[in-house]
Amino acid sequence: MIKKNWQLFAKALASCILVYFMLRVWQDIQARFQIFLAGSDRIPRSFVVIVAFLVLMLAFAFANIWWMGAVEKLNGIRRKLGLLRWILAMLVALGIGYLFLYSKWSEVISGDWLRASFLLAALVAMTWLLSRSEEHAYTAEAFFTAGILFGSIFIFMDELQTVVAYPFSIGWSEGNRIWDYSVIFGRRLYNYPADQSLPAYIDLGRQTLWGLPFMLPNVDIVMVRLWSALVFTVPYFILGLFVFYKRGQKVGAWLLVALWTFMFLHQGPIYTPLILVAILVAGTRRMPWWLGVVVLSLAGYYAYISRSTWVFTAGMWAALFAFVESTPFQVKTVRGRWLRAIALGGAGIFGGYLVPKLLQVIRAWMSASKPQPGGITVAGVGELVGRQPLLWERLLPNPTNPLGIVFSLLLAVGPLTALILVLAKRSHWRLNIWQQALITLELLAFLVVGIIASVKIGGGNNLHNMDMFLICLVFVAGLLWKAGGDQTIQSIDLQPWFVKLILAAAILYPASQGMLTAQPLEMPSTAVAEGALADINRFVDDSRSGEILFMDQRQLLTFGYVPDVPLVPQYEKKLMMDKALADSAGYFDGLYADLAQHRFTLIVSEPLWTSFQGATYEYGFGDENDAWVKWVSIPVLCFYEPVETNMTVGFQLLQPRQGPPPADLPLPCPVVP
């Protein structure tokens, strides 16, 4: 009797929650169709479709609550589908991704509650399709499988949105990033003297990786954007395959946890060169120590040429694997574990810290000159991190990041951290004090560096500066997986409710990122883009008597949208922003002198504004805007005047100013000797 009463109470409570949910959904419908509901005679087809969907969803939901036996009778149909059920489940995920990311229905299905109803319906449908039970309609295993599959497909489709032939920049720096990538392998694309160096404001690691398409003879902007989308997705999955490999495990579980790795790390998102470093490190787990030393030296050096703050990552991660792993490769004694950890960890640090110094000495010896002080040092990394203002308020909710770094990080890693602690206890993962200390110290070190980097001006809107910490946490999860934690996960239907709840949070939070706010990529039409290109080319043709500076939209030169323009590599937008954020007055002296002398007959820029926004600007990045206005916008407008501004596409053309500067500038013009 007590059990029956409890079941009745649970069903009643679930029904109340469902009714409340549907009432909130109806509020979203009222907001979206308020004109029709206010008395319009024409019934929108979209309204009919959505209402019909919700009626079916409500009926099915009540059936699941009160008449589960009737729902379970459908299990026979599922059994007959065989492997087709996996295809159908993926089609459900692809369909929702298409609705939200590529179709006009994304605007119709607006409002968090209405959109959540579609997402939940898709998740339930996928869970039913993927359940293997003969008796039950749904299982926890199928639910978590559906969550991983749904989330990874949606994220991948979101990345593919940018694979378009649109010639102008998608986002603030995308076009100029393409220019950065092209320099190393695509120098042939530019009208620039072959005997002069062509600098780009980007590290060599990213430049070589993203620049690979420029080795092709007829590369176009679609190919480059497709490569970028693949680079930002596939390596994350490959890293998961390396980290969670365990001999004898089920292939399906292995693939799913690799997809989860992709979702979890995409929360950063993390620059792919560090992912590649992590793959190399994880790959050494099954290598003899001498081969691991070679690979880790290369990994450390690649980290060095990719980002200065990554120089110690390969060594620290390698030591973590060798020292903590339950069965290190070819190690049978405690002494052997220590020696392998020291050898592999030292190799990673050697490649990232000492090899650059040795190469500097060799280059100086070959050129018969004294080696210049430099290279990466701990003090140097600290100076690099701190050379720009630190905006500590971005740790807490702020206009640039509504959640703030702290709360965003807690939501991203809290469930995984709790899951690691629970699984470690349930799988009896025994670590000695030295192993516990190494895990704790590495995580703490990466966390501190990530927090400091995140509050630098110019950042803080996402978690990409927490990259080393996020990957290290995944490594710890991989070590636990191999030590027996996988058994708990693969028997999740038999685990207590709190384990299921924690696992649900660890899967569904990263899987759902962006789903409620996803929209199709908004771009001007082909006709508008072609008209804008025609305008730029017309002004360029009229200005060929002198130098033409592309501060922005440099990809137009890369792919020949604006042909035969001699390249002026100086004064690129991202570099100037970096110098502005650091208040590097000396850098701008050259720019101001060139502006005052009207060196350029035409400047292609983003639209320049002169209003200061402040840290509380509602759309965020107010401090960054103010630095740009102070060091770039006002000085440029002192000596040049806009002749065309296209807000739809996002560019401005400026020519030398013939009269005095505007009287309403908020700061005086720079004094040029």
NUBA-75691 format. One line per 2 residues: their letters; for each residue x, y, z of C-alpha. Coordinates in steps of 0.5 Angstrom, whole numbers. Example, Ala and Ser with C-alpha at 12.3 -4.5 7.8 and 13.67 -1.06 7.14 Angstrom:
NUBA-75691
AS	25:-9:16  27:-2:14
END
This chain:
NUBA-75691
MI	0:0:0  6:5:2
KK	9:3:-5  3:5:-9
NW	1:11:-5  8:13:-7
QL	7:12:-14  1:16:-14
FA	4:22:-11  10:21:-16
KA	5:21:-22  1:27:-19
LA	7:31:-18  10:30:-25
SC	3:32:-28  4:38:-24
IL	11:40:-26  8:38:-34
VY	2:43:-33  7:48:-30
FM	12:47:-36  6:47:-41
LR	3:54:-38  10:57:-39
VW	11:54:-46  4:58:-48
QD	7:64:-45  12:64:-50
IQ	7:62:-56  3:68:-54
AR	9:73:-54  11:70:-61
FQ	4:70:-64  1:76:-60
IF	-2:79:-67  -6:73:-69
LA	-8:72:-62  -10:79:-61
GS	-16:78:-67  -12:77:-74
DR	-17:73:-78  -11:69:-82
IP	-9:63:-78  -1:62:-79
RS	1:55:-81  7:56:-76
FV	2:57:-70  -2:51:-73
VI	4:46:-73  7:48:-66
VA	0:47:-63  -1:40:-66
FL	6:39:-64  5:41:-57
VL	-2:37:-56  2:31:-59
ML	7:32:-54  3:33:-48
AF	-2:27:-49  5:23:-50
AF	8:26:-44  1:24:-40
AN	1:17:-43  8:16:-40
IW	6:18:-33  0:15:-32
WM	0:9:-37  7:7:-38
GA	4:0:-40  1:2:-46
VE	8:6:-48  12:0:-47
KL	8:-4:-52  11:0:-57
NG	18:-4:-55  16:-9:-60
IR	17:-4:-66  23:-2:-63
RK	26:-9:-63  24:-10:-70
LG	28:-4:-72  35:-7:-71
LL	41:-2:-72  36:3:-76
RW	34:6:-69  41:9:-69
IL	40:12:-76  33:14:-74
AM	36:17:-67  41:21:-71
LV	36:24:-76  32:26:-70
AL	38:30:-68  40:33:-75
GI	33:35:-76  33:39:-69
GY	40:42:-71  37:44:-78
LF	31:47:-75  35:51:-70
LY	41:53:-74  39:53:-81
SK	32:54:-82  27:60:-81
WS	23:56:-76  29:58:-71
EV	25:65:-71  18:62:-70
IS	21:57:-64  23:63:-60
GD	22:63:-52  26:59:-48
WL	20:54:-46  18:53:-53
RA	25:51:-55  26:47:-49
SF	20:43:-51  22:41:-58
LL	29:39:-55  26:35:-49
AA	22:32:-54  28:30:-59
LV	32:27:-53  26:23:-51
AM	25:20:-58  32:19:-58
TW	32:15:-51  26:11:-53
LL	30:9:-60  37:7:-57
SR	34:3:-51  35:-4:-51
SE	31:-6:-46  25:-11:-47
EH	21:-9:-41  22:-2:-41
AY	21:4:-45  27:8:-43
TA	33:6:-39  39:11:-36
EA	44:8:-41  40:10:-47
FF	38:17:-44  46:19:-43
TA	47:16:-50  42:20:-53
GI	45:26:-49  52:25:-52
LF	50:24:-59  45:29:-59
GS	49:35:-56  55:33:-61
IF	51:33:-67  48:40:-65
IF	55:43:-64  58:40:-70
MD	53:43:-74  53:49:-71
EL	61:50:-73  59:48:-80
QT	55:54:-80  61:58:-82
VV	62:54:-88  60:59:-93
AY	62:63:-99  61:70:-96
PF	67:74:-98  67:79:-92
SI	69:77:-85  64:73:-80
GW	65:76:-73  70:82:-71
SE	77:78:-73  75:72:-77
GN	77:75:-84  84:78:-81
RI	85:71:-78  84:68:-85
WD	90:73:-87  94:71:-81
YS	93:64:-83  95:65:-90
VI	102:68:-90  106:62:-88
FG	104:58:-94  100:63:-98
RR	105:68:-99  104:68:-107
LY	97:70:-106  100:77:-104
NY	103:83:-108  109:84:-104
PA	116:84:-105  119:77:-105
DQ	125:79:-101  122:82:-95
SL	119:79:-89  112:78:-88
PA	110:79:-81  103:76:-78
YI	100:77:-71  99:70:-70
DL	103:64:-66  107:59:-71
GR	103:53:-68  96:56:-70
QT	99:59:-77  101:53:-79
LW	95:49:-77  90:53:-80
GL	94:55:-86  95:48:-89
PF	89:49:-94  94:55:-97
ML	98:50:-99  93:48:-105
PN	94:52:-111  86:54:-112
VD	84:55:-105  78:59:-104
IV	74:62:-97  70:56:-97
MV	75:51:-96  79:55:-91
RL	72:56:-87  71:48:-88
WS	78:46:-85  77:51:-79
AL	71:48:-77  74:41:-78
VF	80:43:-74  75:46:-68
TV	72:39:-68  75:33:-70
PY	81:33:-66  77:34:-59
FI	74:27:-61  81:24:-63
LG	84:27:-56  78:23:-53
LF	80:17:-56  87:17:-54
VF	85:19:-46  80:14:-45
YK	83:8:-49  83:2:-45
RG	84:-5:-47  78:-10:-48
QK	73:-5:-47  67:-4:-51
VG	68:0:-57  61:3:-57
AW	63:6:-50  69:8:-52
LL	66:12:-58  61:15:-53
VA	66:18:-48  70:21:-54
LW	64:24:-56  63:27:-49
TF	70:29:-49  69:33:-55
MF	63:37:-52  66:38:-45
LH	72:41:-48  68:45:-53
QG	65:49:-47  72:53:-48
PI	73:53:-54  80:51:-53
YT	85:53:-59  87:46:-63
PL	94:47:-62  94:45:-55
IL	89:39:-56  94:37:-61
VA	99:37:-55  95:33:-51
IL	94:28:-56  101:27:-57
VA	102:27:-49  96:22:-49
GT	99:18:-54  106:16:-50
RR	102:12:-45  103:6:-49
MP	110:8:-52  117:6:-49
WW	120:11:-45  126:13:-50
LG	120:14:-56  116:18:-51
VV	122:22:-49  122:24:-57
VL	115:25:-58  114:29:-51
SL	120:34:-53  117:35:-60
AG	110:36:-56  113:41:-51
YY	117:45:-57  110:45:-61
AY	107:48:-55  112:53:-54
IS	111:56:-61  104:56:-60
RS	103:60:-54  108:62:-49
TW	103:60:-43  103:53:-45
VF	111:51:-45  110:47:-39
TA	104:43:-41  107:37:-44
GM	112:36:-39  106:37:-33
WA	101:32:-37  106:27:-38
AL	109:26:-31  101:26:-29
FA	100:20:-33  106:16:-32
FV	106:17:-24  98:16:-23
ES	96:11:-28  94:5:-25
TP	99:0:-30  104:5:-33
FQ	107:2:-39  113:-3:-38
VK	113:-1:-31  113:-6:-25
TV	116:-2:-19  115:4:-15
RG	122:6:-17  120:5:-25
RW	114:9:-24  118:15:-21
LR	124:14:-26  118:14:-32
AI	115:20:-29  121:24:-29
AL	124:22:-36  117:24:-39
GG	116:30:-35  123:32:-36
AG	123:31:-44  116:35:-44
IF	119:41:-41  126:40:-44
GG	122:41:-51  118:47:-49
YL	123:51:-44  130:49:-46
VP	130:47:-54  128:54:-56
KL	134:57:-52  139:52:-55
LQ	136:54:-62  137:61:-60
VI	144:60:-59  145:55:-65
RA	142:61:-69  147:66:-66
WM	153:62:-67  151:60:-74
SA	151:68:-75  157:70:-71
SK	153:74:-67  152:74:-59
PQ	145:71:-57  140:76:-55
PG	137:75:-48  130:72:-49
GI	126:66:-50  121:64:-45
TV	122:64:-37  117:64:-31
AG	118:71:-30  117:72:-38
VG	111:69:-38  108:73:-32
EL	110:79:-35  106:77:-41
VG	100:75:-37  100:82:-34
RQ	102:87:-39  95:89:-40
PL	90:91:-35  87:85:-31
LW	79:86:-30  78:82:-24
ER	70:84:-24  70:79:-30
LL	70:74:-25  63:75:-23
PN	57:77:-27  58:83:-32
PT	56:85:-38  61:82:-42
NP	60:75:-39  53:75:-36
LG	55:69:-31  62:71:-30
IV	68:67:-30  67:64:-23
FS	60:61:-24  61:59:-32
LL	67:55:-29  63:52:-24
LA	57:50:-28  62:47:-33
VG	67:43:-29  63:42:-22
PL	59:36:-25  65:33:-27
TA	69:34:-21  63:31:-17
LI	63:25:-21  70:24:-21
LV	70:24:-13  64:19:-13
LA	67:14:-18  73:14:-15
KR	70:12:-8  65:7:-12
SH	71:4:-16  76:4:-10
WR	81:8:-14  87:8:-9
LN	92:14:-10  98:15:-5
IW	99:22:-2  104:23:-8
QQ	99:22:-13  94:26:-10
AL	99:32:-9  101:32:-16
IT	94:32:-19  92:37:-14
LE	98:42:-15  97:41:-23
LL	90:43:-23  91:48:-18
AF	97:51:-22  93:51:-29
LV	87:54:-25  90:60:-23
VG	94:61:-29  87:60:-33
II	83:65:-28  89:71:-29
AS	89:70:-36  81:70:-36
VK	81:77:-33  86:80:-38
IG	83:86:-42  80:83:-48
GG	78:76:-45  73:74:-40
NN	67:72:-45  68:65:-45
LH	73:59:-42  78:59:-47
NM	83:61:-42  82:56:-38
DM	84:51:-43  90:47:-39
FL	85:46:-33  80:43:-37
IC	84:39:-41  88:37:-34
LV	81:35:-31  79:31:-37
FV	86:27:-36  84:26:-29
AG	78:23:-31  81:18:-36
LL	86:16:-31  80:14:-27
WK	76:11:-33  82:6:-34
AG	83:5:-26  76:2:-26
GD	71:8:-26  68:5:-33
QT	65:0:-30  60:4:-26
IQ	59:8:-32  57:2:-36
SI	53:-1:-31  49:6:-30
DL	42:3:-30  44:-1:-23
QP	47:5:-20  44:10:-14
WF	40:16:-16  45:21:-14
VK	50:18:-19  45:18:-25
LI	44:25:-23  51:27:-23
LA	52:24:-29  46:27:-32
AA	49:34:-31  56:32:-33
IL	53:30:-40  47:35:-41
YP	50:41:-39  56:41:-44
AS	51:38:-49  46:44:-49
QG	51:49:-49  48:54:-54
ML	41:50:-56  37:55:-53
TA	40:61:-56  42:58:-63
QP	40:62:-69  42:61:-77
LE	48:65:-79  45:72:-81
MP	49:75:-87  47:80:-92
ST	45:77:-99  49:75:-104
AV	47:82:-108  48:86:-102
AE	55:83:-101  57:84:-109
GA	55:91:-109  59:92:-103
LA	65:89:-106  64:93:-113
DI	64:99:-108  70:97:-105
NR	74:96:-112  71:102:-115
FV	74:106:-109  81:102:-109
DD	81:103:-117  81:111:-116
SR	86:111:-110  92:106:-114
SG	96:113:-114  98:111:-107
EI	98:106:-102  92:103:-100
LF	92:100:-92  87:94:-91
MD	87:95:-83  81:90:-84
QR	78:85:-89  84:83:-91
QL	81:76:-93  79:80:-99
LT	86:81:-102  87:74:-100
FG	82:71:-105  83:76:-110
YV	76:79:-109  80:86:-109
PD	85:84:-114  92:87:-115
VP	93:91:-109  100:92:-106
LV	100:89:-99  101:94:-93
PQ	102:89:-88  103:94:-82
YE	97:97:-78  93:90:-78
KK	87:91:-73  88:85:-68
LM	95:88:-67  93:95:-66
MD	88:92:-61  93:89:-57
KA	97:95:-57  91:99:-55
LA	90:94:-49  97:95:-47
DS	97:102:-48  103:102:-52
AG	104:109:-54  111:108:-57
YF	108:103:-62  103:108:-65
DG	108:114:-66  109:111:-73
LY	102:110:-74  100:117:-73
AD	106:120:-77  104:116:-83
LA	97:118:-82  99:126:-81
QH	103:125:-87  97:122:-91
RF	101:116:-93  95:112:-95
TL	90:114:-101  85:110:-98
IV	84:106:-91  79:100:-91
SE	77:99:-84  71:97:-79
PL	66:103:-78  70:107:-73
WT	66:111:-67  69:116:-62
SF	64:114:-56  67:112:-50
QG	62:106:-47  65:104:-40
AT	66:98:-36  58:97:-35
YE	56:98:-43  50:93:-43
YG	53:89:-49  60:88:-46
FG	67:89:-48  66:97:-46
DE	74:97:-44  76:94:-50
ND	72:99:-54  75:105:-50
AW	82:103:-51  80:102:-59
VK	77:109:-59  83:112:-55
WV	89:110:-59  86:108:-66
SI	79:111:-68  80:118:-66
PV	87:119:-69  85:116:-75
LC	79:120:-76  83:126:-74
FY	87:126:-81  82:121:-85
EP	75:122:-86  70:117:-88
VE	68:117:-95  63:111:-95
TN	60:107:-89  57:100:-90
MT	54:98:-83  50:92:-87
VG	57:89:-89  61:92:-83
FQ	66:96:-87  68:104:-88
LL	73:107:-93  77:113:-91
QP	81:118:-95  86:124:-93
RQ	82:129:-89  82:136:-93
GP	80:140:-88  80:141:-80
PP	79:135:-76  71:134:-73
AD	70:139:-67  66:134:-63
LP	72:129:-62  72:127:-55
LP	80:127:-54  85:132:-58
CP	88:129:-64  95:127:-63
VV	101:131:-64  106:129:-69
P	113:132:-70
END
